[in-house]
């Protein structure tokens, strides 16, 4: 079913920020975003100007919907639903991703939303796999073992930003759900008032080449604060040496050292090696996010 004749799907414009922020907040308040938190949406709203794969639906000169494949999110204003807006957003996003390394389009239906599932089925999407939020259920020993002689722990400095971006993208290139970050995204995150460079660990060779990293974070908008192992990655050539486990333990120890006991991370269920690693140090699944996509 084609969308209304006045419907335009376009990229984000600065004037969209206020109405789209209201759209997301209202959707969350209405219980339509179960699985997303206020902090999730605040982070997304703050990243509007630099978000990738972010399209806006404009109807009668007003932004009425959005889709962002990076956040697996699609939202349409309630009063214009069932008019082809959501379908048009999906089709435009898939067309954009067809020529991008970020495809295919994967969407996350909010927990318990029959309407979201019905929409995804109507546009030809099917459940593909799950993403898990893991919680650390053990307070066991997180003592760091010795690193191999040819690898050393270092901190992060802003002069590292370009090789750091290359490290992230290379480490996750073969991931079941690839991750790709840009200079604009990293600069945006590092410009935040609460950015702490000591929350990043980098492993290097004696020559100074980066081979692995761990990024931790803390959400202090909840009580008690929740720590996260945001990313752990090791270059393929350096895997199988225990570096991923070492970095994970570093992240746990780092969060505990600043008084954080509730620690979480997220993992693609298809990443069996990572799932096994996380379980081995006491992480267990506490929430499932279904990932839907079009079957090829």
LUMNU-408474 format. One record per residue (C-alpha): x negated, y negated, z. Coordinates in steps of 0.25 Angstrom, whole numbers, plus 5000, padded with zeros to 4 digits. Layout:
<sites>
<site X="X" Y="Y" Z="Z"/>
...
</sites>
This chain:
<sites>
<site X="5000" Y="5000" Z="5000"/>
<site X="4993" Y="4987" Z="4996"/>
<site X="4992" Y="4976" Z="5006"/>
<site X="5000" Y="4963" Z="5005"/>
<site X="4996" Y="4954" Z="4993"/>
<site X="4990" Y="4943" Z="5002"/>
<site X="4981" Y="4953" Z="5009"/>
<site X="4966" Y="4950" Z="5008"/>
<site X="4955" Y="4959" Z="5014"/>
<site X="4943" Y="4951" Z="5016"/>
<site X="4930" Y="4950" Z="5025"/>
<site X="4931" Y="4943" Z="5038"/>
<site X="4931" Y="4927" Z="5038"/>
<site X="4928" Y="4919" Z="5051"/>
<site X="4943" Y="4914" Z="5051"/>
<site X="4947" Y="4929" Z="5053"/>
<site X="4940" Y="4930" Z="5067"/>
<site X="4952" Y="4924" Z="5076"/>
<site X="4963" Y="4932" Z="5069"/>
<site X="4956" Y="4945" Z="5068"/>
<site X="4951" Y="4944" Z="5083"/>
<site X="4966" Y="4942" Z="5087"/>
<site X="4970" Y="4954" Z="5078"/>
<site X="4960" Y="4963" Z="5085"/>
<site X="4963" Y="4958" Z="5099"/>
<site X="4978" Y="4960" Z="5097"/>
<site X="4976" Y="4973" Z="5091"/>
<site X="4968" Y="4977" Z="5103"/>
<site X="4978" Y="4971" Z="5113"/>
<site X="4989" Y="4979" Z="5105"/>
<site X="4982" Y="4992" Z="5108"/>
<site X="4979" Y="4994" Z="5094"/>
<site X="4964" Y="4996" Z="5095"/>
<site X="4963" Y="5007" Z="5106"/>
<site X="4948" Y="5011" Z="5106"/>
<site X="4943" Y="4997" Z="5103"/>
<site X="4940" Y="4989" Z="5115"/>
<site X="4941" Y="4974" Z="5117"/>
<site X="4926" Y="4973" Z="5116"/>
<site X="4926" Y="4981" Z="5103"/>
<site X="4935" Y="4971" Z="5097"/>
<site X="4928" Y="4959" Z="5103"/>
<site X="4915" Y="4964" Z="5097"/>
<site X="4922" Y="4966" Z="5083"/>
<site X="4928" Y="4952" Z="5084"/>
<site X="4914" Y="4946" Z="5087"/>
<site X="4908" Y="4953" Z="5075"/>
<site X="4918" Y="4948" Z="5065"/>
<site X="4909" Y="4939" Z="5057"/>
<site X="4898" Y="4950" Z="5056"/>
<site X="4907" Y="4963" Z="5055"/>
<site X="4905" Y="4972" Z="5043"/>
<site X="4915" Y="4979" Z="5035"/>
<site X="4926" Y="4969" Z="5041"/>
<site X="4938" Y="4966" Z="5032"/>
<site X="4950" Y="4957" Z="5035"/>
<site X="4964" Y="4958" Z="5030"/>
<site X="4970" Y="4944" Z="5027"/>
<site X="4985" Y="4943" Z="5025"/>
<site X="4992" Y="4929" Z="5022"/>
<site X="4979" Y="4922" Z="5025"/>
<site X="4977" Y="4929" Z="5039"/>
<site X="4968" Y="4940" Z="5043"/>
<site X="4977" Y="4951" Z="5047"/>
<site X="4968" Y="4963" Z="5048"/>
<site X="4954" Y="4968" Z="5048"/>
<site X="4945" Y="4981" Z="5046"/>
<site X="4931" Y="4983" Z="5050"/>
<site X="4925" Y="4996" Z="5047"/>
<site X="4913" Y="4994" Z="5056"/>
<site X="4923" Y="4994" Z="5068"/>
<site X="4932" Y="5004" Z="5061"/>
<site X="4943" Y="4994" Z="5064"/>
<site X="4956" Y="4990" Z="5056"/>
<site X="4966" Y="4980" Z="5062"/>
<site X="4978" Y="4974" Z="5055"/>
<site X="4987" Y="4964" Z="5061"/>
<site X="5000" Y="4970" Z="5066"/>
<site X="5010" Y="4961" Z="5058"/>
<site X="5004" Y="4965" Z="5045"/>
<site X="5002" Y="4980" Z="5046"/>
<site X="5008" Y="4989" Z="5036"/>
<site X="5006" Y="4979" Z="5025"/>
<site X="4993" Y="4986" Z="5019"/>
<site X="4983" Y="4977" Z="5027"/>
<site X="4976" Y="4989" Z="5034"/>
<site X="4976" Y="4997" Z="5021"/>
<site X="4970" Y="4985" Z="5014"/>
<site X="4959" Y="4983" Z="5025"/>
<site X="4955" Y="4998" Z="5024"/>
<site X="4954" Y="4998" Z="5009"/>
<site X="4946" Y="4986" Z="5008"/>
<site X="4937" Y="4991" Z="5019"/>
<site X="4935" Y="5004" Z="5012"/>
<site X="4932" Y="4997" Z="4999"/>
<site X="4921" Y="4988" Z="5006"/>
<site X="4915" Y="5000" Z="5013"/>
<site X="4914" Y="5008" Z="5000"/>
<site X="4901" Y="5000" Z="4996"/>
<site X="4896" Y="4999" Z="5010"/>
<site X="4887" Y="5008" Z="5019"/>
<site X="4897" Y="5006" Z="5030"/>
<site X="4908" Y="5015" Z="5024"/>
<site X="4917" Y="5022" Z="5024"/>
<site X="4928" Y="5015" Z="5032"/>
<site X="4931" Y="5021" Z="5046"/>
<site X="4942" Y="5017" Z="5055"/>
<site X="4945" Y="5019" Z="5069"/>
<site X="4960" Y="5020" Z="5073"/>
<site X="4963" Y="5015" Z="5087"/>
<site X="4965" Y="5026" Z="5097"/>
<site X="4980" Y="5031" Z="5097"/>
<site X="4984" Y="5022" Z="5086"/>
<site X="4994" Y="5030" Z="5077"/>
<site X="4996" Y="5017" Z="5068"/>
<site X="4981" Y="5016" Z="5066"/>
<site X="4980" Y="5031" Z="5062"/>
<site X="4993" Y="5030" Z="5053"/>
<site X="4986" Y="5018" Z="5046"/>
<site X="4973" Y="5026" Z="5044"/>
<site X="4980" Y="5038" Z="5038"/>
<site X="4988" Y="5029" Z="5029"/>
<site X="4976" Y="5023" Z="5023"/>
<site X="4970" Y="5037" Z="5021"/>
<site X="4960" Y="5038" Z="5033"/>
<site X="4958" Y="5050" Z="5041"/>
<site X="4951" Y="5053" Z="5054"/>
<site X="4937" Y="5056" Z="5051"/>
<site X="4929" Y="5057" Z="5064"/>
<site X="4928" Y="5051" Z="5078"/>
<site X="4919" Y="5041" Z="5085"/>
<site X="4917" Y="5043" Z="5100"/>
<site X="4915" Y="5034" Z="5112"/>
<site X="4906" Y="5041" Z="5122"/>
<site X="4905" Y="5038" Z="5137"/>
<site X="4893" Y="5042" Z="5145"/>
<site X="4899" Y="5052" Z="5155"/>
<site X="4886" Y="5055" Z="5162"/>
<site X="4877" Y="5047" Z="5172"/>
<site X="4865" Y="5057" Z="5169"/>
<site X="4851" Y="5054" Z="5168"/>
<site X="4848" Y="5044" Z="5157"/>
<site X="4833" Y="5044" Z="5158"/>
<site X="4826" Y="5041" Z="5146"/>
<site X="4816" Y="5052" Z="5140"/>
<site X="4803" Y="5048" Z="5135"/>
<site X="4803" Y="5043" Z="5120"/>
<site X="4794" Y="5049" Z="5110"/>
<site X="4780" Y="5043" Z="5109"/>
<site X="4783" Y="5037" Z="5095"/>
<site X="4796" Y="5029" Z="5099"/>
<site X="4797" Y="5018" Z="5109"/>
<site X="4809" Y="5010" Z="5115"/>
<site X="4809" Y="4995" Z="5112"/>
<site X="4819" Y="4984" Z="5114"/>
<site X="4827" Y="4976" Z="5103"/>
<site X="4823" Y="4962" Z="5099"/>
<site X="4830" Y="4953" Z="5089"/>
<site X="4817" Y="4955" Z="5079"/>
<site X="4821" Y="4969" Z="5078"/>
<site X="4835" Y="4966" Z="5072"/>
<site X="4833" Y="4971" Z="5058"/>
<site X="4825" Y="4984" Z="5061"/>
<site X="4836" Y="4986" Z="5072"/>
<site X="4847" Y="4985" Z="5062"/>
<site X="4840" Y="4994" Z="5052"/>
<site X="4838" Y="5004" Z="5064"/>
<site X="4853" Y="5005" Z="5067"/>
<site X="4857" Y="5006" Z="5053"/>
<site X="4847" Y="5017" Z="5050"/>
<site X="4850" Y="5025" Z="5062"/>
<site X="4864" Y="5025" Z="5059"/>
<site X="4864" Y="5027" Z="5044"/>
<site X="4867" Y="5042" Z="5045"/>
<site X="4877" Y="5041" Z="5056"/>
<site X="4891" Y="5047" Z="5054"/>
<site X="4896" Y="5033" Z="5055"/>
<site X="4885" Y="5024" Z="5050"/>
<site X="4882" Y="5012" Z="5057"/>
<site X="4876" Y="5000" Z="5050"/>
<site X="4873" Y="4986" Z="5057"/>
<site X="4870" Y="4973" Z="5050"/>
<site X="4861" Y="4961" Z="5055"/>
<site X="4873" Y="4953" Z="5057"/>
<site X="4879" Y="4963" Z="5066"/>
<site X="4867" Y="4965" Z="5075"/>
<site X="4864" Y="4950" Z="5075"/>
<site X="4879" Y="4948" Z="5080"/>
<site X="4878" Y="4958" Z="5091"/>
<site X="4864" Y="4953" Z="5096"/>
<site X="4869" Y="4939" Z="5096"/>
<site X="4880" Y="4942" Z="5107"/>
<site X="4878" Y="4936" Z="5120"/>
<site X="4877" Y="4950" Z="5127"/>
<site X="4867" Y="4956" Z="5117"/>
<site X="4856" Y="4962" Z="5125"/>
<site X="4844" Y="4967" Z="5117"/>
<site X="4840" Y="4977" Z="5128"/>
<site X="4852" Y="4985" Z="5125"/>
<site X="4845" Y="4990" Z="5113"/>
<site X="4834" Y="5000" Z="5113"/>
<site X="4825" Y="5003" Z="5101"/>
<site X="4816" Y="5014" Z="5098"/>
<site X="4803" Y="5011" Z="5090"/>
<site X="4791" Y="5019" Z="5084"/>
<site X="4777" Y="5014" Z="5087"/>
<site X="4778" Y="5006" Z="5074"/>
<site X="4790" Y="4999" Z="5079"/>
<site X="4800" Y="5005" Z="5070"/>
<site X="4814" Y="5006" Z="5076"/>
<site X="4819" Y="5021" Z="5077"/>
<site X="4831" Y="5021" Z="5087"/>
<site X="4839" Y="5012" Z="5095"/>
<site X="4850" Y="5011" Z="5106"/>
<site X="4860" Y="4999" Z="5108"/>
<site X="4868" Y="4998" Z="5121"/>
<site X="4879" Y="4989" Z="5125"/>
<site X="4888" Y="4985" Z="5137"/>
<site X="4903" Y="4981" Z="5137"/>
<site X="4904" Y="4973" Z="5149"/>
<site X="4919" Y="4969" Z="5146"/>
<site X="4923" Y="4982" Z="5153"/>
<site X="4922" Y="4986" Z="5167"/>
<site X="4913" Y="4993" Z="5170"/>
<site X="4904" Y="4989" Z="5158"/>
<site X="4902" Y="4999" Z="5147"/>
<site X="4889" Y="5002" Z="5141"/>
<site X="4887" Y="5007" Z="5127"/>
<site X="4877" Y="5014" Z="5119"/>
<site X="4880" Y="5006" Z="5106"/>
<site X="4870" Y="5013" Z="5096"/>
<site X="4859" Y="5023" Z="5097"/>
<site X="4852" Y="5026" Z="5084"/>
<site X="4839" Y="5033" Z="5080"/>
<site X="4833" Y="5033" Z="5066"/>
<site X="4835" Y="5047" Z="5059"/>
<site X="4820" Y="5049" Z="5058"/>
<site X="4819" Y="5048" Z="5073"/>
<site X="4830" Y="5057" Z="5078"/>
<site X="4829" Y="5070" Z="5085"/>
<site X="4819" Y="5064" Z="5094"/>
<site X="4828" Y="5061" Z="5106"/>
<site X="4828" Y="5046" Z="5103"/>
<site X="4843" Y="5045" Z="5102"/>
<site X="4845" Y="5051" Z="5115"/>
<site X="4834" Y="5042" Z="5121"/>
<site X="4841" Y="5030" Z="5116"/>
<site X="4854" Y="5034" Z="5121"/>
<site X="4848" Y="5037" Z="5135"/>
<site X="4842" Y="5023" Z="5134"/>
<site X="4855" Y="5017" Z="5131"/>
<site X="4862" Y="5024" Z="5143"/>
<site X="4850" Y="5020" Z="5152"/>
<site X="4850" Y="5006" Z="5148"/>
<site X="4865" Y="5004" Z="5150"/>
<site X="4864" Y="5010" Z="5164"/>
<site X="4852" Y="5001" Z="5167"/>
<site X="4862" Y="4989" Z="5166"/>
<site X="4872" Y="4996" Z="5175"/>
<site X="4881" Y="5002" Z="5164"/>
<site X="4887" Y="5016" Z="5167"/>
<site X="4898" Y="5017" Z="5157"/>
<site X="4891" Y="5020" Z="5144"/>
<site X="4898" Y="5023" Z="5130"/>
<site X="4894" Y="5025" Z="5116"/>
<site X="4901" Y="5029" Z="5103"/>
<site X="4897" Y="5040" Z="5093"/>
<site X="4903" Y="5045" Z="5080"/>
<site X="4908" Y="5059" Z="5083"/>
<site X="4901" Y="5064" Z="5070"/>
<site X="4888" Y="5060" Z="5075"/>
<site X="4885" Y="5074" Z="5082"/>
<site X="4871" Y="5071" Z="5086"/>
<site X="4875" Y="5058" Z="5093"/>
<site X="4887" Y="5064" Z="5100"/>
<site X="4878" Y="5075" Z="5105"/>
<site X="4868" Y="5065" Z="5110"/>
<site X="4878" Y="5057" Z="5118"/>
<site X="4884" Y="5069" Z="5124"/>
<site X="4871" Y="5074" Z="5129"/>
<site X="4869" Y="5062" Z="5138"/>
<site X="4883" Y="5062" Z="5143"/>
<site X="4891" Y="5054" Z="5134"/>
<site X="4905" Y="5060" Z="5131"/>
<site X="4916" Y="5055" Z="5122"/>
<site X="4927" Y="5046" Z="5128"/>
<site X="4934" Y="5040" Z="5116"/>
<site X="4936" Y="5044" Z="5101"/>
<site X="4938" Y="5035" Z="5090"/>
<site X="4943" Y="5041" Z="5077"/>
<site X="4937" Y="5037" Z="5064"/>
<site X="4946" Y="5037" Z="5052"/>
<site X="4941" Y="5036" Z="5037"/>
<site X="4946" Y="5039" Z="5023"/>
<site X="4943" Y="5053" Z="5019"/>
<site X="4934" Y="5053" Z="5007"/>
</sites>
